[in-house]
Amino acid sequence: MYSEKVMDHFQHPRNVGEIEDASGVGTVGNAKCGDIMRMFLDIDDETHIIKECKFKTFGCGAAVATSSMATEMVKGKTIEEAMQITNKAVMEALDGLPPVKVHCSLLAEEAIHAALWDYAQKHGIVIEGLDKPKSDISEGEEEEEY
Amino acid sequence: MSKLIYLDNAATTKTAPEVLDAMLPYFSEFYGNPSSIYDFAQKSKEAVTKGRQQIADVLNAKKEEIYFTAGGSEADNWALKATFEAYKSKGNHIITTKIEHHAILHTCEYLEKERGAKITYLDVDENGIVRLDELEKAITPETILISVMFANNEIGSIQPIKEIGRIAREHGILFHTDAVQAFCQVPIDVDEYNIDMLSSSGHKINGPKGIGFLYIRKGVKIKSFVHGGAQERKRRAGTENVPGIVGYGAAAERAMKNMKERTEKEIELRDYLINRLTTEIPYSRLNGDRVKRLPNNVNVSFQFIEGESMLLMLDQNGICGSSGSACTSGSLDPSHVLLAIGLPHEIAHGSLRLTLSEETTKEDLEFTVDKLKEIVQYLRSMSPLYEDFMKNQK
């Protein structure tokens, strides 16, 4: 069902945990739908480089793997570069996801944005292209029939 | 990897070696069509008759009342759709429950949307048992059928089938039960329980896949669902699945012979597993009735974690189980059964079903509990829900 990369990131997730006094924290998803991602960022205020990124996730194998991959992709990037990371890029980096799990990659993208939003709010800065995160990722998502 | 610990026997079971042995000659030795008239085909015809009798014996039914199908889902579809067609001049109301298998629920939805049926979906109590007073209240002069499963496939709760049969009989309403999980697990007597129709499936009782049956009491006037031949007393066309029927019959006879001994052992192991999981893992709960429960069913929810992750990690340890989480169902909602017993979504997502077999050993379960304790702890350590909960505790 899952690619080897997804299984690798599920079995050996990178960057699990919390950052104390993180520069930005974002939580997306909801327990009702079965997945919640929380992303912690440590950002250099001068260079805007993301020095450290950690996550905690409640969710399925794909949710854990996309969180893990997203933290890998974000680390070392500037805020502007991190803003370019799409759910598609996370999915491609994992060699794809089953169609029913695309939702999880959207959650990963949203989690990055939510953490960046928190950083921007705390520092009174505006990040181009960044909107206030949706509190509920599943809003507007139609349940498909199988 | 360690040995395989298969704890998903409600999904399917291993075909027993003696069942397979019984089936094999009917593939390439006695392959004649039971409908053919030459002597060679008699072996096939006799085999079908024997299988039918073996099945009927389990239910205290007559062999003429057993109609073979391709499985439990077909039997459920047939029972509902054909009853509705045959009795709709009498009324259009069917009563069922919220915890039925989708073969019943989706068929009811079809009848509602496409055929003008009115369906009542009964609630169940917190243990997953139908309330008889609510059943009685739901009956109208239009009610033609009550369909309540014998035992639930997810949480194992056993319904008060005898009482439901009595109520149906008193009101002159047909009673169908989906007994896919209960057949050969608990004693069933169609006369004592006033059952008019009953569905079952071969692969749940160490028989082969692709074979099931619908018991139809003599006198129930439902018509053919598959047209094209005179098989199954003209009620279900298609050349008989001879090896399947032979295997199903052999599996049923075998399961009846060892039922007492097998289920006693399973109940002991089941309770051992339930006790250890619910006492040794905090924030866990048993789903389903503690006593009125299938001998081999364990269904436990662990808070703050999600079921699919749990299954993947069990799989890494060679343990096969299943979950009612949304991620394993392909939709955003967790199991309809767990929601029907009143579980909040987030707790339903963290459910785990383990279903035992006669081959399950205490050592298998000891290993499983040990691994599960590690897995639950690990997944909680990365769960934001658990983090928030623990912070609020302080």
Boltz contact constraints between the chains, C-beta under 6 A:
constraints:
  - contact:
      token1: [A, 16]
      token2: [B, 382]
      max_distance: 6.0
  - contact:
      token1: [A, 31]
      token2: [B, 346]
      max_distance: 6.0
  - contact:
      token1: [A, 32]
      token2: [B, 345]
      max_distance: 6.0
  - contact:
      token1: [A, 33]
      token2: [B, 332]
      max_distance: 6.0
  - contact:
      token1: [A, 34]
      token2: [B, 306]
      max_distance: 6.0
  - contact:
      token1: [A, 34]
      token2: [B, 325]
      max_distance: 6.0
  - contact:
      token1: [A, 34]
      token2: [B, 326]
      max_distance: 6.0
  - contact:
      token1: [A, 34]
      token2: [B, 327]
      max_distance: 6.0
  - contact:
      token1: [A, 34]
      token2: [B, 349]
      max_distance: 6.0
  - contact:
      token1: [A, 36]
      token2: [B, 384]
      max_distance: 6.0
  - contact:
      token1: [A, 38]
      token2: [B, 384]
      max_distance: 6.0
  - contact:
      token1: [A, 56]
      token2: [B, 382]
      max_distance: 6.0
  - contact:
      token1: [A, 56]
      token2: [B, 384]
      max_distance: 6.0
  - contact:
      token1: [A, 58]
      token2: [B, 306]
      max_distance: 6.0
  - contact:
      token1: [A, 58]
      token2: [B, 383]
      max_distance: 6.0
  - contact:
      token1: [A, 58]
      token2: [B, 384]
      max_distance: 6.0
  - contact:
      token1: [A, 58]
      token2: [B, 385]
      max_distance: 6.0
  - contact:
      token1: [A, 59]
      token2: [B, 306]
      max_distance: 6.0
  - contact:
      token1: [A, 60]
      token2: [B, 306]
      max_distance: 6.0
  - contact:
      token1: [A, 60]
      token2: [B, 308]
      max_distance: 6.0
  - contact:
      token1: [A, 60]
      token2: [B, 309]
      max_distance: 6.0
  - contact:
      token1: [A, 60]
      token2: [B, 327]
      max_distance: 6.0
  - contact:
      token1: [A, 61]
      token2: [B, 308]
      max_distance: 6.0
  - contact:
      token1: [A, 61]
      token2: [B, 309]
      max_distance: 6.0
  - contact:
      token1: [A, 61]
      token2: [B, 312]
      max_distance: 6.0
  - contact:
      token1: [A, 100]
      token2: [B, 330]
      max_distance: 6.0
  - contact:
      token1: [A, 143]
      token2: [B, 331]
      max_distance: 6.0
  - contact:
      token1: [A, 143]
      token2: [B, 332]
      max_distance: 6.0
  - contact:
      token1: [A, 146]
      token2: [B, 330]
      max_distance: 6.0
